Amino acid sequence: MIRCHPQQFAELKQMMADSIAVLEPGIRQMRGLIHFYAGEDEAVNSLTNVSVWRTLEDAKQLDTFQPMLDLGKVFVSKGATFERPIMNYTSQWEIAP
């Protein structure tokens, strides 16, 4: 999750939107990917990526995905603060339509 000051939100939101061009090719090829989402909450000046993977090991591929690590440095240089450590959850239950 990324947090920022309100005056930085619009720029970081656009950077997040643009990041799909850099991240999608590599993420799409990763083992175990089910879904990958990018989202925003302007009310709390926050951006996030949420992904769903077959296994925890599959999810942890993102920890060393160089394009994501490189983009993270750019976000930080623009004033973003990342919540660390990265949280990986295992599913307890789900509701689907």
C-alpha positions as CSV (number, residue, x, y, z in Angstrom):
1,M,0.0,0.0,0.0
2,I,1.2,3.5,-0.8
3,R,0.3,6.6,1.2
4,C,1.0,10.2,0.2
5,H,0.2,13.8,1.0
6,P,-3.0,15.1,-0.7
7,Q,-1.0,17.4,-3.0
8,Q,1.0,14.4,-4.4
9,F,-2.1,12.1,-4.9
10,A,-3.0,13.2,-8.5
11,E,0.6,12.6,-9.8
12,L,1.0,9.3,-8.0
13,K,-2.5,8.2,-9.2
14,Q,-1.4,8.8,-12.8
15,M,1.9,7.0,-12.2
16,M,-0.1,4.0,-10.9
17,A,-2.4,4.1,-14.0
18,D,0.7,4.2,-16.3
19,S,2.5,1.4,-14.4
20,I,0.4,-1.3,-16.1
21,A,2.4,-0.8,-19.3
22,V,5.6,-1.7,-17.4
23,L,4.2,-4.3,-15.0
24,E,1.6,-6.3,-17.0
25,P,3.9,-8.3,-19.4
26,G,6.0,-9.8,-16.6
27,I,3.2,-10.3,-14.1
28,R,0.9,-11.9,-16.7
29,Q,3.6,-14.6,-17.2
30,M,4.1,-15.4,-13.5
31,R,3.2,-18.8,-12.2
32,G,0.0,-19.0,-10.3
33,L,-1.5,-15.6,-11.1
34,I,-5.3,-15.5,-10.7
35,H,-6.0,-11.8,-10.6
36,F,-4.1,-8.5,-10.2
37,Y,-5.8,-5.2,-9.3
38,A,-4.6,-1.7,-8.8
39,G,-6.8,0.7,-6.8
40,E,-7.0,4.1,-5.3
41,D,-8.7,5.8,-2.4
42,E,-8.5,9.5,-2.7
43,A,-10.3,10.1,0.6
44,V,-7.2,8.7,2.4
45,N,-4.6,9.5,-0.2
46,S,-3.8,5.8,-0.8
47,L,-3.0,3.6,-3.7
48,T,-2.7,-0.2,-3.6
49,N,-2.1,-3.3,-5.6
50,V,-4.1,-6.4,-4.6
51,S,-3.3,-9.7,-6.2
52,V,-4.7,-13.3,-5.9
53,W,-2.4,-16.2,-6.4
54,R,-2.7,-20.0,-6.3
55,T,0.0,-20.3,-3.5
56,L,1.9,-18.1,-1.2
57,E,5.1,-19.1,-3.0
58,D,3.5,-17.8,-6.2
59,A,2.6,-14.5,-4.6
60,K,6.1,-14.0,-3.3
61,Q,7.4,-13.7,-6.9
62,L,6.5,-10.1,-6.7
63,D,9.0,-9.5,-3.9
64,T,11.8,-9.9,-6.4
65,F,10.1,-8.6,-9.6
66,Q,12.6,-6.0,-10.7
67,P,10.2,-3.8,-12.7
68,M,8.1,-3.4,-9.6
69,L,11.1,-2.7,-7.4
70,D,12.3,-0.1,-9.9
71,L,8.9,1.6,-10.0
72,G,8.8,1.6,-6.2
73,K,11.9,3.8,-6.2
74,V,10.3,6.2,-8.5
75,F,7.2,6.4,-6.4
76,V,9.3,7.1,-3.3
77,S,11.2,9.8,-5.1
78,K,7.8,11.5,-5.7
79,G,6.9,11.4,-2.0
80,A,5.1,8.0,-1.7
81,T,5.5,6.0,1.5
82,F,5.1,2.2,1.2
83,E,3.7,0.1,4.0
84,R,6.2,-2.6,4.9
85,P,6.5,-5.5,5.1
86,I,4.4,-6.5,2.2
87,M,1.5,-8.5,3.5
88,N,0.5,-11.8,2.0
89,Y,-2.7,-13.4,3.2
90,T,-3.9,-17.0,2.8
91,S,-7.6,-17.4,2.2
92,Q,-9.9,-18.5,5.0
93,W,-13.2,-18.3,3.1
94,E,-14.8,-16.5,0.2
95,I,-18.1,-15.2,-1.1
96,A,-18.9,-15.2,-4.8
97,P,-22.0,-14.4,-6.7
